[in-house]
């Protein structure tokens, strides 16, 4: 394997990490319950513990 191939693999891994970090979470970080969208506020939230994801990181 050449250094160029290794550099390509590292660049692809970095792009995947950035893509993953830019997406909203699907599950609550506290209890892994699926987050649901509140129709009134438009905010993702956990129906179990009350966690709210309002965007950003």
N, C-alpha and C positions, 0 to 999 in steps of 0.2 A: 504494500500500500504506500502510495506516495504522500509527501507532506501536503500537496495540493488537495488530495482526497480527504485527508484528515482535517484540513482547514475548511473544506466544504461541509463536512459532517458537523464541525463545531458551529459554523454559521447557521446551518439548518436547525440545530438544537437551540441556538439563541433565538431564532425567529419563532420557533414553537413556544418557547418560554414566554416571549413577549405577547404572542397571540393569546395564550392561556391567561396571562395576567390581565389582559384588557377586557376579558369577558366577565359578565356578571356571574356570581356563583349560582349553582343550581340547588345546592343543599345548604342548610344552616350549619355554620361552623361550630355551633354549640352542641347540637344533638343529631345532625345529619338528616333531619326531616326536610323533604322537598319544600322549597320556597314557593309561595303563591303570590300572584299579583293582586293587590288590593284594587278593586275597581274604582273606588272613590278617590283614593290618594295617588294611585299609580305607582306604589312602592312595593317592592318585593319584601315579603315577610314570612316569618315562621309562625304557624298556627299553634305550635306547642309552647315555645318559650317567649314569643314576642319579639324576637330579633328582627330588625329592619335593615335592609340593604338599600341605601339611598344613592348609591353610585360612588365612584372614586375608589381609591385603593388605600 
